[in-house]
Every structure is written in structure tokens, then in C-alpha cells.
């Protein structure tokens, strides 16, 4: 009887610890409005440096990489439309620094996840300017028409 009670208590404590870890991870990975504002300010500062022909320091590069990691982590949880300007601005910085793959990734994220924002056409234009072929997502009507043709 004692073994059963101890087993039940152990399982209960283990499940409680796991649920607390998961909820803490969700809370810590969600970006607050202050986090987003701070990242936007940092990106704006980096953009000013680039336009001013100032070289980015290793710390500047580290901040940009940190912002991109935070954005990507947040996107794993949910696509928040307030992230679209950050991705677009980061894409601009990468583009200005001739870091084409990183710029493409940022612009593509805007197109795929924030197509309803005003930045989607700008991201599309930036990709096309960089020589990237951008295809429009098919509407559900077009997909239905294709499947009917194959029958």
C-alpha cells in the first residue's frame, strides 16, 4: 500500500514539475510590448549606423543576432503581427550589409506569416529587387480548380 501511495505521489510531483516548467517556458519566451519596443529601437539605431557609413561593432552584430533569435523563437510559438516590422527592418539591415541569405529569410518570413500587413508588398518588392523569384500563394479556389482538372 505504501509503495502505491509513494508511486502516486512521485508521479504527481513529477507531472506538477513538468507543467510548471512548460508554463514558465511559455511566459519567458513570450515577448512583451517593452521587449518589442526595445528591439525596434536597437534595429533603428543599427540602421542609422549603416546609413551613416559607420561600421557595426561586434556588439552591434551580437545584438542583431540576438534580436533575430528572439524573433524566431517567438514565431515558433505564434505569429504576432507586431513582429512584422522587426523582421522587415532586420531584413533591410541584412540587405544593406550584403547578407543576402539572412535578408531573404527575414523578407520571406514577412510574406509567409504577415501577408495581411502593409509590409508584405514591400517585402515582396525587396525580394524581387534582390533577384529572388517570388510566387504568389495559391487561393483555395485555384487549388480546387487544379484538383478538378486532374479527375
N, C-alpha and C positions, 0 to 999 in steps of 0.2 A: 504494500500500500504506500509505503514511504517512497519507494522508487517511482511509482506512478505520479505522486504529487510533486516530487523533485523534477521529474521529466516535464511535467506540465508547466511548472514554474520556470524552468530553464527555457523552454520553447517560448513561453510568454515574454520573458525578459529579452530573448533574442529578437523576437518579432518587434517588440517595442523599440529596441535599439536601432534596428534596421529602419523602421518607419521614421524615427527621429532623424537619422542620417539623411534619408531621402528628402524629408521636408526641409531640413537645414540646407541641403544642396540646392533645392529649388529656390529658396529665399536668397541664398548668397549669389546664385547665378543670374537672378533677375536684375536687370539694370534699372536703376531709379531715374527719375527725371533729372536729378542732380548729376548722376553719372553721365547721362547722355549730354547734358549741357557742358559738362567739363570736357568730354571727348570732342564735342563740336568746337569748343574754344581752342583746344590743343591743335586740332586739324586746321582751324583758321590761322593759328599762329604759324604752323608749318607752311601753309600756303603762302603767307606773307613773306616768309623767309625765302621761299623758292622764287617768288616774283621779284623779290629784292636782290636776286642773284647771290644770296648767301648760301653757303654750303650747310647742309644739315650735319649736326654733330652726331656722334654715336648715341648720345642720349636721345636726340630727336628721332633717330631711326628706331631706337628701342621703344619710344612712346608710340610711334606709328604702328609698329608690330604688335605692341600690347593692345592698342585700340582694335586692330583687325582681329586679334584673337578673341577679345571680349565680344565683338560683334558676331563673329562666327559661333561662339558658344551660345549667345542669346538666340541666334537663328535656329540652333538645334532644339530649343525649347518652343519658340513661337516667333512667327514673322510679325514684328511690331512695326507699323508704318513710320514711326518716328525714327527708325534706323535707316530709312531710305536716304535721307540727306547725308548721313555719315558715310554710308557706302559710296555714294556718288562723289562726295568730297575726297574720300580716300582714293577713289579711282582717278580723280583729277591729279592728286599728288603723285601717284604712281606713274601716270601718263607723262606728267611734266618731268619726271626723273628717268624717263625711258625704261621703266619697269613694266613692259607690255603685258606679260602674263598676269601679274598682280592687278593691273588696271582692268584687263579683260574680265577677270574674276569678279571684281567689285561691280563693274557695269552690268555684267550678266546677272549678278545677284539682284540688282535693282529691277532688271527686266523680268526675271522669273518670279520674284516674290512681291514686287511692289508695282505691278503693271498698271494699277489704277491711279498711281500718283503722277503728278506733273513731271517728275524726274525720269519716268520711263522713256518718253520720246527723246529726252536729252541723252540718256544713256545709250539708246539705240543709235543716235547720231554720232556720239563719241566712238562707239564700236565701229560703225561704218567708216568714220574718218580714219580709224586705225587700220582699215582694210579687213575687218572681220565681217564675214558674211552672217547676217542676222536674219533668221527666218521667223515669220510671224507664227504664233501658236495657232493651231487649227481650232476652229469653233466646233462645237458639238454637232452642228448641222452638217459641216463639211465632212466630219468623221462618219456620220450616219450615211451620208451620200456615198462615200467610198465603200462602206461595208455593203450597201445595197448593190453596188456595181459588181461586186465580187461574187454575188449569189447566182 
